[in-house]
Amino acid sequence: MEPGSIRGASPAPAAGPGKSFRRIAASDSPIVQGTGWLFSPLWSPRCKARSGEFVGDLSSDQAWLDDHSDFTREYFSRRSSTVSGPQPEMSPMSPRFPRSISDHSNLLTIVPHRRKSTSLTSSHLNVSSSADRLNPLTSNLSAHEWMDHSCHSPCSPRSPRSSRFTFTSCRPLSPLCPCSPCPSHVLAPVATKTAACGRGEGCPWMVGLLGGGLRGMGSVAELCQEAVNHSGELLSAESGSLSLVGKDCGGRSNLEEVVPLTDLRSSSESSLYSHPHQELLKGVMECVLATGSPINLRDASEDPIFNVHNNQSSKIRTVLSVPVKNHRGEVVGVVVMINKRNVCDGSLSAFTNMDEKVLSNHMDMLGMVLENIQLYESSRQEAKRSQALIEMAQVLSREHHSFEALLSKMAATIMPFTHAQFCTIFIPSDQKAATDKEISFSRVIHLECEELGSTCQIYRRERDISDVDPSYARRTLTAMETLNMARSPEESIRSIICCPVRNERSENVIAVCQLMNKRNRDSGEFEAFNWYDERLLEDLAVYCGLALQYVQAVQITEVRRASIQVTQEVLAYHITAAEQDIQALQEVTIPPAESLNILDFHFSDFGLPEDQTTQATVRMFLDLNLVQEFNIDYKSLCQWVLSVRRGYRSNVPYHNWSHALSTAQSMFAMLMATDQLQNNFSRLEILALMIATLNHDIDHRGVSNSYIERSQQPLAQLYGHSSLENHHYNLCMFILNNNGSQILSGLSVEEHKAVLHMIKRAILATDLNVYMQRRKDFFTLAEKSRVNWKSEKQRDLLRSMLMTASDLSAITKPWPEQKRIANLVAMEFFAQGDKEREEFKIKPIDIMNRENSTRLPYMQVEYIDEICYPLYKAVSKLFDTCSPLMNACEKNRENWLQFAEEAEKEPHQSGSD
């Protein structure tokens, strides 16, 4: 072969770039195989295609490839699969030239064609000739640099780690292709595992990136370590380091060391350079980060800043640092190579322009895949984090016997994810400390992780506070920020991370979580906690804070529950009648209903002795046969009646025990007036109605629901709507469950549940808002000729309306009684109006405004017309025996109108007199 010619190729025709590109695209068997041209030092994803070096005008096409990096990676991954496949055997007349891994001049592998035909033209190739390919490179290198490259021959002895080939003898190099043997001297490699960088098979590291997929790349640190090792091997560098760009708390870019300064000859962390030299190297890398351009110090010894001391073995002679950029041209990292060694004699030499290009192209490839693998690794870490969060939430949702057990299980959840050897939770004491040294912790929760193959066992160790070093927890408690230390002066601490646990309400630090000694699962060596570990620990801190608040809430709840129990005991004591009163009622002979006048709709308890009111109540239960029907203990009945009477407040003008008795008597009178009502209801329903009427206003405060809600009393916060009625029902239940007052103990479980439901529905029905909502359905029902009372819905509606009819029955009493009761109601309403005027600075509604006291007769007439009379009229239509209620209501309306007329005449008569 003649220098500058290619076997089997003819001179390139004078075709335009576009035609050349189209002809190559249509070629069936191109001469160029593999992806070696991609890994050529001349090719870069950030640069334009040089005319004559590659196929046609690719400037626009390369820009498209840069903007579609996913397609590019997929395409070259497919291309690399053909490279890794079986290769045809070499012809004796067309040997492959051996190349060392530091041979950068071979830009493209031209595979000799087996056939003797010479019909192929240069349109089948990516370049016109070998000479054209090499000219741009050779023009940038001095003679000294050529000689320097000549010492990188693969025949030169290398360390066992970096040598990929073994050659029998040293051969002269071709002046045309430095670092490559002359074509006239055929050298055969003895053992070849992977092809050298730049051969037709492609750079093995780059082919691995493109063809291995994200799962085969490992972590970001592993990828960067491989990139440094491979690039250092190509450049014959003594050591190297790589850092990636990160953001600090202020959003500023800084370098975070991913691959520490490593001796590439022994794969260990370098100790050749002193700390001042390492700091100077960091300065070089930061300069590359700031400028985005490479720095090549060919003789650092001439720079006085590198002469730190006289120890010659620690000096840095040559430095090459280039940026790592992504496909958008953004700097994402910086790599540095130090002290290039001549493989011939081991002497130091300068990094050449070719070295800079090779390193830049490898970093271009690293930057191209780094962002994706970072996203992939981030997604894996987020998946682990989500799993840990779910497990911690599950732990928090379960019931635990102690606070220590809860925190221990939560801490044990993240230890397998962070690979920490120890986890300690410090809980500070309540005493405030003046200085950091005075900060003390009341208790610690200490966990240890013991690895058992692929699994780990976590133990909780009982540790005294004096046995655990609290210094780092104190620092975290004082700074109130996460502390992450990669190294510690103590031998037992290899890496440590502490995070404060805050109270979400007060923002105070209530505990400190600490992880210690992260162990690499693959190598078993200790390593620093990373950013994902920090996030997991901070998540644990959040859940620990929730756990602490949960425990505190449980403790507060338990205290309040105990307080409620004490209050209930006090209430039960005071609401329960005295034993002598119970015995007196139990032993007295209950008068008949006729003598008590409780069968009359016009019954009035005015002037009735208090002991006879309880006797009248007992008589109602006896005459309705409820005591015998439900096996009610007589003494329990007496105690229950007396307890209910004590539940009403005597200082309330109207809603007191007298009103409760009057309501119960009206219900009793309606039930006893005709068999029709008793036949429509079951015995259980009648029992529920009698209990509900006696308890429907128990513990009434003399104010309405609207006042309770507006003043934000605890009753409004407890129930939300119908606050008084719900309170009446709950107090009714309290008395029914009180020891000695359990009149429902003879019921079955189903009967007990059913009667409580009906009692609640009946008491809530006394809310006038509920009555106004449901009365239209009842009025429609009353218009029907026949009603199916077997329907539970119809009977529930009837029970509700009868409760309201009994509650409003004061309007049906004889005129003197009705007038007296109206004045009591007005007194209660005006008192509430005065409170609203004073507390809320508002004008009360008319019926509660004391200024409208003279309009009381007219307001009573409106009350009868809008509320009372329509209800009694509907009840009378359904049950004619209840017509006395309607008639009495109508008569009292006439009395109020007459009273209003007389009240208007009196001022005129006084004026005329």
Secondary structure, 3 states (H helix, E strand, C coil): CCCCCCCCCCCCCCCCHHHHHHHHHHCCCCCECCCHHHHCCCCCCCCCCCCCCCCCCCHHHHHHHHHCHHHHHHHHHHHHHHHCCCCCCCCCCCCCCCCCCCCCCCCCCECCCCCCCCCCCHHHCCCCCHHHHHHHHHCCCCHHHHHHHHCCCCCCCCCCCCCCCCCCCCCCECCCCCCCECCCCCCCCCCCCCCCCCCCCCCHHHHHHHHHCCHHHCCHHHHHHHHHHHHHHHHCEEEEEEEEEEECCCCCEEEEEEEEEEECCCCEECCCCCHHHHHHHHHHHHHHHHHCCCEEECCHHHCHHHCCCCCHHHCCCCEEEEEEECCCCCEEEEEEEEEEECCCCCCEECCCHHHHHHHHHHHHHHHHHHHHHHHHHHHHHHHHHHHHHHHHHHHHHCCCCCHHHHHHHHHHHHHHHHCEEEEEEEEECCCCCCCCCCCCEEEEEEEEEEEECCEEEEEEECCCHHHCCCHHHHHHHHHCCCEEECCCCCCCCCCEEEEEEECCCCCCEEEEEEEEEEECCCCCCEECCCHHHHHHHHHHHHHHHHHHHHHHHHHHHHHHHHHHHHHHHHHHHHHCCCHHHHHHHHHCCCCCHHHHCCCCCCCCCCCCCHHHHHHHHHHHHHHCCHHHHCCCCHHHHHHHHHHHHHHCCCCCCCCCHHHHHHHHHHHHHHHHHCHHHHHHCCHHHHHHHHHHHHHCCCCCCCCCHHHHHHCCCHHHHHHCCCHHHHHHHHHHHHHHHCCCCCCCCCCCHHHHHHHHHHHHHHHHCCCHHHHHHHHHHHHHHHCCCCCCCCCHHHHHHHHHHHHHHHHCHHHHCCHHHHHHHHHHHHHHHHHHHHHHHHHCCCCCCHHHCHHHHHHHHHHHHHHHHHHHHHHHHHHHHHCHHHHHHHHHHHHHHHHHHHHHHHHHHHHHHHHHC
